[in-house]
């Protein structure tokens, strides 16, 4: 009789509980990463778009010897493939652009995932150009450069 019981032996309750706990621990670590992946992808797109706008602004400066006024930001569309300026991937709004004193400009985008240093400053202009202050709650990303 004891031989029959041992032959039909399955998993014990303890073994099942250990497996469930291990799966729970792994899911706690992986789920936030998986859920933030689309946000991080949109943030990467935003940073790439800011870089493309930066190149377009430098091309505009090379052609016209000045940066466009904030009100004439749409003049940059001729410097992009498809003749449209990049927009935010989530809400399709325009990226921030302002002229900063000392022949500089600032570009900004609102990031969804907070990361360490959210700014990029051209080292050659670091002494004359400074980014506007952004609150940590806004998770702003700034690029500040100039052509003079």
C-alpha positions as a printed Julia matrix, in Angstrom:
148×3 Matrix{Float64}:
  0.0    0.0     0.0
  2.83   2.43    0.79
  4.38   1.79   -2.62
  1.18   2.84   -4.38
  1.04   6.13   -2.48
  4.65   6.99   -3.27
  4.15   6.3    -6.99
  1.32   8.86   -7.19
  3.15  11.53   -5.25
  2.77  15.1    -6.67
  4.01  18.52   -5.59
  3.67  19.4    -1.93
  2.01  22.59   -0.76
  5.38  23.99    0.35
  6.9   23.44   -3.11
  3.97  25.19   -4.77
  4.18  28.13   -2.36
  7.92  28.53   -3.0
  7.36  28.64   -6.76
  4.57  31.2    -6.33
  6.78  33.39   -4.12
  9.65  33.24   -6.64
  7.31  34.2    -9.49
  5.95  37.06   -7.36
  9.42  38.4    -6.57
 10.44  38.28  -10.24
  7.25  40.0   -11.38
  7.68  42.83   -8.85
 11.05  43.63  -10.42
 10.05  43.22  -14.07
  6.57  44.75  -14.3
  7.63  48.37  -13.67
 10.35  48.06  -16.33
  7.92  46.64  -18.87
  5.27  49.26  -18.1
  7.77  52.14  -18.44
  9.16  50.92  -21.78
  6.72  52.92  -23.96
  7.4   56.06  -21.9
 11.17  55.62  -22.24
 10.75  55.07  -26.0
  8.79  58.33  -26.34
 11.47  60.12  -24.27
 14.16  58.78  -26.61
 12.15  60.05  -29.57
 11.83  63.46  -27.9
 15.59  63.69  -27.35
 16.26  62.65  -30.96
 13.75  65.23  -32.21
 15.44  67.94  -30.11
 18.76  66.93  -31.7
 17.23  67.19  -35.18
 15.77  70.61  -34.38
 19.21  71.67  -33.13
 20.75  70.68  -36.48
 17.99  72.53  -38.34
 18.54  75.66  -36.25
 22.27  75.57  -36.98
 21.53  75.18  -40.71
 19.08  78.09  -40.5
 21.76  80.15  -38.75
 24.3   79.29  -41.46
 21.85  80.44  -44.15
 20.46  83.59  -42.49
 23.16  84.51  -39.93
 20.58  84.54  -37.12
 18.22  82.19  -35.35
 14.48  82.46  -36.06
 12.35  84.43  -33.64
 10.14  82.38  -31.38
  7.14  83.44  -33.45
  8.85  82.27  -36.67
  9.79  78.79  -35.46
  7.63  77.35  -38.24
 10.21  78.71  -40.75
 12.34  75.68  -39.85
 10.0   73.29  -41.69
 12.08  73.69  -44.87
 15.06  72.15  -43.03
 13.26  68.85  -42.29
 12.46  65.91  -44.49
  8.76  66.02  -45.27
  8.73  69.8   -44.65
  7.25  69.45  -41.15
  8.86  70.25  -37.83
  8.96  67.39  -35.31
  6.26  67.31  -32.66
  5.89  65.53  -29.33
  5.08  61.84  -29.94
  2.43  61.65  -27.2
  0.27  64.75  -27.63
  1.54  66.11  -30.98
  2.34  69.5   -29.44
  5.33  71.58  -30.52
  8.59  71.44  -28.59
  9.63  74.47  -26.58
 11.9   76.98  -28.31
 13.06  80.33  -26.97
 15.87  82.71  -27.83
 18.23  83.24  -24.93
 20.45  86.34  -24.6
 24.03  86.16  -25.9
 23.04  84.65  -29.27
 21.81  81.36  -27.85
 18.6   79.39  -27.96
 16.94  76.84  -25.69
 14.94  73.83  -26.79
 12.82  71.9   -24.32
 10.65  68.81  -24.13
  8.67  67.35  -21.25
  9.95  63.87  -20.4
  7.71  61.18  -18.94
 10.39  59.24  -17.06
 12.62  61.1   -14.62
 16.29  60.44  -15.23
 19.5   61.93  -13.81
 20.81  64.85  -15.86
 18.16  66.12  -18.23
 20.17  68.8   -19.95
 22.65  69.1   -22.75
 24.72  72.26  -23.08
 27.21  72.96  -25.83
 30.5   73.09  -23.91
 31.87  75.94  -26.03
 28.92  78.14  -25.04
 28.65  77.02  -21.42
 30.05  80.31  -20.08
 27.66  82.56  -22.0
 24.51  80.45  -22.4
 22.46  79.05  -19.56
 19.26  77.04  -19.58
 16.1   78.36  -18.01
 15.38  76.71  -14.67
 12.98  73.77  -14.83
 11.18  72.33  -11.87
 11.86  68.69  -11.08
  8.14  68.0   -11.27
  8.11  69.0   -14.95
 10.95  66.61  -15.9
 12.07  69.06  -18.57
 14.89  68.29  -20.95
 16.85  71.29  -22.19
 19.37  71.82  -24.94
 21.08  75.21  -24.92
 23.5   76.23  -27.66
 24.43  79.24  -29.73
 26.09  80.14  -32.98
 27.84  83.41  -32.22
